[in-house]
Structure formats: structure tokens, C-alpha cells
Amino acid sequence: MHPGSRDRPAGGRLRGPAAAPARGPRMRPRRAGTWARGAQVATLYLLLATLAGCAGWGQRPPLRHAPAPAPVPFALNSFELAGDTDVVGRLRYTTVQGEETLLDIARAYDLGYDEIRAANPTVDPWTPPAGQRIVLPTAHVLPQTPRQGIVINLPARRLFYYPPAEPGAPRRVITHPIGIGREGWATPLGATRVARKHPSPAWTVPASIRREHAAKGDPLPAVVPPGPNNPLGSHALRLGWSSILIHGTNKPAGIGMRVSHGCIQMYPEDIAPLFEAVPVGTPVTVVDQPYLAGVGADGLVLEAHPPLPERAPTPRQRMTLVTGALEQAITRHGLHDTVLVDLAHAGELADRATGYPLPVAAGAPATEAYLAALPPAPLLPSPYVAPVASGDWYVDLGSFKSDANARRLVAMLLHQGPPIPARREAQADRVQVLAGPFTSQAAARAAAKRIDRDLDESGRVRHLPDGHLTQASVRP
């Protein structure tokens, strides 16, 4: 909890702000038109809500002193469902260590690429400076669905699993980031079930995908056997929908993005325990909920994600979705008489779409102050393991005057799927990038082809025994 936030006591009402006075409507000048155009709609919506008994939208909450919050233990992806809370986890921050990338940090804290980028939009994902403060979007508003089985919210790039409660034990929810279908191959919405479970799956490649890869000069066999080159990874849950699976991946850098042909992809370290926990027949619900409102330790909050482009609402529709989500949260918790919503602030959060929950009740702290008060997360190592490489064949990708550019290319190579070993070598006033080593000229040529196809970087295959490498290596 933060100064000026609201705490939900046992009686079911929200306490008033602890310190911050109620603020007037706040609008960003360059985006004022977006929400100003919807002002009449908002007025009508709130009038209808008031006539329906939703008078709390226009009433100022009583100002009371909130007690100091108890320390919240750190949890990564498994949370107890306490009471009727809508929010699990807590926002935290960490700092960049050494030459970490945002992808390293995201994987360490079980976050997806789009999640951590939206939370830190000004940070270079490949070369963040050491010591840079990184917001960790490790708090989540639960989707508005029955809390059973597997629930997938596409705009959030998140999977939620509600395992059956053990006798005498509280219910829990487990959540992980996911990759979803890209435009033209959208992941379907609706309800289905886990139909079959496949350990070490082989991939029977659909004809349409084989044609797509052949057009790119990357022909695929009819069946890809289990192993590091199989995009299904180590485990797969086949759903009741044709050709749609929840599975692992050999390209973990794509988790959190729209990269698949409709399937739901997970980090290797996430799919394995989910595979073991989920029985055949488990219900699966896929929803499109970019705007999520709920009540948790910080009172009424709004979590906004960029809508899916193929279903993006107009500004007026977006305002209706936001106010509707807030009204539903207020109704669920019976807060009509105690909460005044700062609609201008809610509109600003919907515009920014940072992907993490922030307070929207009048008197809540400004976003900058709220983020400045976040607690630190414990330092966690990334599950990423650098590829083991041997040999004396390399792909020379040229030299760079900027070490940052060389570092960026090396990081991108190391996060390919499967990863490509790479290193930077100091050369007078420039930095050379080498992919490798590889055990043979053929392996180096295959890597050069992948690099050209996937990263649009051309390289020259070279035989470089260890004695010919510069000894002043910048990074192995």
C-alpha cells in the first residue's frame, strides 16, 4: 500500500485516503481530445448508473487515517485467493545487474516481453544501463470469469490456472506469461477443454505453415521430431479446438508477444509444472479483456492493456469499456457509497496501457509517486542458460564503432531459439561480433543462414583457431 491509497477492511468498505487530498480531474493535454470527445457519453453513463442505484460514482469518500500496511511476502506466480480480492501479487522494482537485458529480467520474474516493455517504455530492451530501475508488473487483476480451470486473457498475454482446492486449504491461482497467435493467426476466443496431454511432442506441420516457411527459404519437414528444434518444446496440452495447443517453446524470447500460429506458448520452466498439474478435461476459457478493474490492497484499481488491433475499440467504445469495468468492480464489492472514481485519471491510464494495476479512486497518489514508493524485489537469476559451444568455426558479423550496438546484436543472438552462441571481441577502437564457435563449417553456414533470415544480418564464415582470437574479450 502507498500513501494516499485505500485499504479494504474486514467490514467490506474502503477506508479513505491516508494523506493525499482529493485531486481534480487530470488530463494530459495532448490526449485531452480523446476523452473530451467522450465526455457526453461519460455523463450519460454516470447518470444511468446513478438512476440504477450507483450513486457512489458522485460521492466523495470520508477521509480517514489508514493503518500502516503489513509487509507483503514476495511470491512469483502462485497466490492465495484471499477473501473476495480481485488482485494478486504486488508491483515491485529491480535494478539492472551488469549486462542484463530486459528479456533476462522478464524471464527471471516470470514476465513476458510485452509486459516488461509496456511497464518500462523508455528503456532499451537489449542494452539497459547497469543500475537502471525497472518496474516489475508482478501484480495482476484477475479476469472477470468463473475462477475454475485455465483462463487466458489475450490482451494481457497471461494464463491463470485455478487448481481444485485441497480439503481445508485456501484456494490458489497460478499465473504465467504466454505468447499468443499473431494477426492473421489469432488465438480463438471462447470455451473449450484440455483434450489430450503430449509429453515430448512431435510436431506434425500443417501444410499452410510449410508453405509459409518454404516461401521464406526455410523449408520444414512434414514432422518435426522432439528436440531442441521443435517449436512445441517439451510438453503440449491439446485443446478441444482443432490445431490449438498450450505448449512450450524453443524460442522463449517470444513469450509475451504475438508470435504463434494460434497456439498458446509458455516458457519451458512454466509448461512443465502446468502439464503435470492439469488433468485431461480441465475447462479452458479464452477472453479478450484489455481493461480490468478490481479491488485489492490499494483499493479500486484499473489495469489497462493495449487492445488487440483486430478488435480495437473506438475512443468512445474504450471509455464505455473502462467505465463499465469500474462500475462492475464497485458493484461486486458494494462500494457505491464510499468510492469516488477519478475518471480523468482512469482515462489517462487507459491511454498509457502500462499493463499493471494502479489506483483510480479520487485522492489516490499520482502514478509517479506510487511507482516511486514500490518495494524492491529480491534479486532472482534468469533461468536462461547460455549455449554450450565448442569448435573453431565462426560467423563474423562485422565490427562496430559503438559497443552498445555490438552488445545489442550479441544479446539478440543469445536469445534466438535455439540460442546462437555469440561474443564480442575488442579490436583497437572497434568491437567485433562473432557468432560461434561451431564444430564444423557446415554448422557455421547453417547459423549464418539463420542469422540472415531471422535478424537480417549477413555474416562471413571463418575458421578461427583459439590463437587467432583477440585475448581482450569484452564478453564471452
Helices and strands as residue ranges (DSSP letters): G 29-31, H 32-36, H 39-51, G 55-58, E 78-80, E 87-89, E 92-95, H 102-108, H 113-119, E 133-136, E 139-141, E 149-153, E 158-162, E 172-177, E 180-181, E 190-199, E 203-204, H 207-215, E 223-224, E 235-239, E 245-247, G 252-254, E 258-260, E 264-265, H 268-277, E 283-287, E 291-296, E 299-304, G 309-311, H 315-332, H 343-352, E 358-359, H 367-372, E 393-400, H 403-414, E 422-427, E 430-438, H 441-455, E 460-463, G 466-468, E 473-475
